[in-house]
Amino acid sequence: MKQVMNFKEKTLLFILIITPMLCFNIFAQQDKVYNEMTLEELLDIDVVITASKHPEDLFETPLSTTIISKEEINNSGVTTIPEALRLSQGLIVREITPGNYDIHIRGYDDITKNVYLTLSYNTTILVMIDNRIVYSYFSGGTFWETLPVGLNDIERIEVVRGPASALYGPNAVTGVINIITSHANKKGKNVTVNTQIGTNKAKNASLNLGYNWDDKTKLTFSSNFSERYRFDSNYYDFVKKDYTDIDNLSMFVEPIKNHDTNAPWTYKEYQEELGAFYDEELSLRRIGGNIFFTHNYGVNSNIDIALGAQKSQSQRTGFLNLATPLSQTESESYYLNAKIKHNNLSGQFNINTGKDENNYKFNSYKFTTIDGNLEYFKEFKTVSIRPGINYKYLMYNSPFTYNERFSFNDLNFQFKDEARKTFSISAFMLTEWKPIPKLRVIGAARLDKFGFNKNYFLNYEIASTYRINKSNLVRAVHSKASKSPFFFDTYLNGIITTNYNHVIDDSIDPITIPVTLHVNGQKDLKYPTITSSEIGWRTKITNTLNLDLEMFYSKVDNFVNPNAYHDYITEQELDENGNVGDLLSISASGAVKFENYNLNASQYGLGFTIDYDLNDKFKAKAFGNYQKTNISGRKNIDVELTNIQFDVNSTGDILTTKLSNTTNPTQWSEDATPSFFGGFAINYKPYDKWGFNTDGYIYSQHEFANYNYYQISDIENLEKDKSQMYIKTNLIMNAKISYQINKNSLVNITAKNLLGQHREYGFADNIRSIILIGFQWKI
């Protein structure tokens, strides 16, 4: 461990890694540990790919990894992919509005919750579908409702906790979630139909039609549909600090509508001008369709092609919504993903194009991303290498990034043929060494260069495992991962004029001053980078009881923040003795700029998973995570006077004073991350036809807070302008009963949120109980 901790980044070019890349022939030929196993134990091995880009025993992987299997998903009462992630250790999963979720690995993303409360979320997790990255490079993040696949398409979900950008590129900062699909596994026809209908007008439906030609060629058509409705009809108002109906919302940022009178926009006027109307009842409606084709030319040669589309509508935390945290987004996208493998060479090409349209139309954008990846894998007696290259083409078209400034006052949001385009090129190496059967070492390094940023992004990972015996393994990993540049932070080009209440003297009323702020992105920023160290122990206590423990420590730097710069100019009369008299005029202007920021954060924690697999009739698991995050640096809102100038006119009767200051408008906080989160799942099948399942998810109390940094005028009285909401400790429980009518048909009843009404996400909706009745037909 000491050698790992002393590892110097500047010596990295290509790294040797200490981790399993267990090939199936290694199981039988090279590893004495596996020769000691019984046939039953060998058949019970879980194979994972994401942790090392190669099939290996889950028990052997050096990274913190969880597999959520198709069987677990089917047995449980989950109805969406984000909800299925509650079956994994280390994930914070909170429902914003019915069917829409906020998801984090270990919680670092939550530091920015008080900064960008209404911006996109889960920006530090890299989500993939069959190794195809699904990520928005506009402002970061994955929008779960826009995934084209449904639960019925999933073979398993692999969750890797901890930095993994060395393997998959920037944005795998806190981990990777890889959704792996599988279709037409049975020779001949494969048909699966699932339907569910429930209270509060909840609906789910999916269809898979496939054919398997002797396990050589497979073709599948799939579709899925989901619909959820809100339990509430009100929205949170930051001015009133309470929920209100849509017609009575206030603008918590008030752009000036009339530049002559400085009269601000009202919410109703702004809404009507934008056509920003809400479907107050609908929370989520999504439909997706996919075609999957695979063909095996030989044992080591195959082609895998997938294409599909989705259309969705959701209410979730919005993007620069000036009235309330929730906004309504419609998304439409299309993708093509092609993978080919021939012996040791593998390649992947994918294209994704579409649009995200917000009811606040200036928040909308169109996008096209093209991604190509080429890798070579060569295995020697004790060493394997996997070099590769990657190329990305990125194009985003948004009114925020045009050469003409977007005005929040005049609302010039028409789309133009002025998309921002860039590329990235990457080179990486993954190396594995197995000096003795029980020890493996893994090392990976990756260098990324984006066309619109001068910086190089270097990510690395070194790890090791030692298999003490067939029942015990210890592991260690040290890694570094960074986020990528984004179009919003780089090219934002806006302007906003708001009224600012300036306090001259406590004895008189504040003076209202119009302030024009130029809001700018900035090129060549560095982006949040996490360096992490972790140790773990896996043990098979008995043939039916497994325990996985992990301890981790990480730190993050290179935060990005929009800092505010103001200039205040006052003119005052001077009497004949030079004494200051009446105020003649006061004006203000300034800028908001994205910049790297003097802030650091560190996190330590531990996690556990206990699996009890008695037999085919009874299975149970429990898992949990405790974490503590500490923030240092310029974490509190403050104002720093940077310059002051005095000037007297030629007649000596007017004094002009110019004050310049820099404002940190952000209250950085770790309070939006629960210190403990975890869950359990129990599945019991007393008879062949009956199945009973219950699962739960719990997190401890935490707090969301919001300040309107456009209106910060009095640091000493900030608390009166603060909106805050405590999220109480919640235990979310579900139950499911299923009955197999015959070999083709199954019915089930699912009860969700058994303990009743609760709120999981700050300033969002209440979540209540629903009951669903489902039917499955399968041949």
Secondary structure, 3 states (H helix, E strand, C coil): CHHHHCCCHHHCCCCCEECCCCCHHHHHHCCHHHHCCCHHHHHCCCEECCCCCCCEEHHHCCCEEEEEEHHHHHHCCCCCHHHHHHHCCCEEEEEEECCEEEEEECCHHHHHHHCCCCCCCCCCEEEEECCEECCCCCCCCCCHHHCCCCHHHEEEEEEEECCCHHHHCCCCCCEEEEEEECCCCCCEEEEEEEEEEEHHHCEEEEEEEEEEECCCEEEEEEEEEEEEECCCCCEEECCCCEEECHHHCCCCCCEEEECCCCEECCHHHHHHHHCCCCCCCEEEEEEEEEEEEEEEEECCEEEEEEEEEEEEEEEEECCCCCCCCEEEEEEEEEEEEEEEEECCEEEEEEEEEEEEEECCHHHCEEEEEEEEEEEECEECCCEEEEEEEEEEEEEEECHHHCCCCEECCCCCCCCCCCCEEEEEEEEEEEEEEEEECCEEEEEEEEEEEECCCCCEEEEEEEEEEEEEECCEEEEEEEEEEECCCCHHHHHCEEEEEEEEEECCCCCCCCEEEEEEEEEECCCCCCCCEEEEEEEEEEEECCCCEEEEEEEEEEEEECCEEEEEEEEEEEEEEECCCCCEEEEEEEEEEEEEEEEECCEEEEEEEEEEEEEEECCCCEEEEEEEEEEEEEEEECCCCEEEEEEEEEEECCCCCEEEEEEEEEEECCCCCCCCCCCEEEEEEEEECCCCCEEEEEEEEEECCEEEEECCHHHCCCHHHHHHHCEEEEECCEEEEEEEEEEECCCCEEEEEEEECCCCCEECCCCCCEECCEEEEEEEEEC
